[in-house]
Amino acid sequence: MKDIVKKFGDFVANDHVQLKVHKGEVHALLGENGAGKSTLMNILYGLYTPTSGEIWIKGKKVEVKNPNVSIAHGVGMVHQHFMLVKPFTVAENIILGMEPTLGFNRVNMKKAIEDVRSISEKYGLQVDLEAKIEDITVGMQQRVEILKALYRGADILILDEPTAVLTPQEIKELVAIMHNLTEQGKSIILITHKLKEIKAAADYCTIIRRGKYIETVDVDTTSENELASMMVGREVSFEVDKEEREAEEVVLKIENLVVEDNRGQEAVKGLNLEVRSGEILGIAGVDGNGQTELIEAITGLRKIKSGRVLINGKDITNRTPREVFEAGVCNIPEDRQKHGLVLDFTIAENMVLENYRKEPFSKGIRLNFSEIYAFAENLMEKFDVRPRNKALKARSLSGGNQQKVIIAREITNDPDLLIAAQPTRGLDVGAIEFVHRFLVDQRDKNKAVLLVSFELDEVMSVSDNIAVIYEGTIVGKVNAKETNENQLGLMMAGGER
């Protein structure tokens, strides 16, 4: 890709960006949230047309006007939010739009399954072809997306933030799959901001910052610190700077909590927990051990079967989300698009979702948009939400900037208890540093913080104390400074405490 420029009105998303990818390599595309990574790849895949610049594939100059042109030239893309039909089977999703047919235009499912199985075995992508998408894990859904691209003849695979929703084990499996694909001559462009994964998976890395090309480097000879500095344009601290302090009064108290999952099975089983003011309590655990159901029960999104939840001594068991909010609880939700934002509302409207009925944001039954816009502009500046356009719909922001909108809104509500579920999922190192600083700042203002994260490094570095959840109950609590990954890992697997 040569001198790619992409403008949206006056906003320049890509400003003369260069990208050169060779056969059989994993090439990482690194940049902050909103740096223009996904825009550049959407141009290569034909979802956007460039304002100017050239695309060359296998030595030929190509005009990529739509995804069909891109696919015909051997380019496939696995999007951050998967494009699968959930009630369909794995096989049906893979062949969709390219079905082998019998007479009278009937789909030849037998041949389709044989073809897909052959590709799956060739590239080591084992999936249950008869399973429905809605019944398989996120990691398996990603394999389906990769198989879908390979079935269409992809030689160049674009993976957009592929590890954002994966467990650590699934990430290791994905890295192995990438190496297997490149050994067989495929090229992979990995859009990411996770430095560890670049070091583990990529051969070369192209860095873009605020839409501009910075440099292409050999990953083996470049340190994580150097990559981070090039990405954000300054030195980045990987350490969470916080002073020791004593926790005080109990803010959140959970007694013998029992909560069922969507299938009616007990996901939280007699759980007891306390979080105090001036404390960050981290919840460590493998995904699927009741974390989601626990947070939904506290915040009023899921019915509690038995037990109690108290905030500052007040019983909020089975209260509505608004009543929980008014009791002093704010929540950075696990799924930002499902529970954190109204995607078709503007950024400004999303910033006041919980407070639009209060002054100065409304007068009687009328919204005061001048106050709402001024409030939103201030928060966008403070939390570095890009682009700085309060009237944009939330869905038009990158995932990381969507997360910043939620964090800005929740923290400025001045809660007694802040629940932060996967607060840095999808954020770059600069933004992660920023979020961690705000969580510690909440603690230093004598607030209680409940941090739920699958990133063990994050739980250990940000938390004061860590509670380990296993099969819906707390199996142990340790001081963050006095534990290590091995001890926590053993507890997370239900081993010795």
Summary of the structure (lengths in Angstrom):
residues: 497
radius of gyration: 23.8
end to end distance: 53.4
largest distance: 75.3
contacts: 1623
relative contact order: 0.11
helix: 36%
strand: 26%
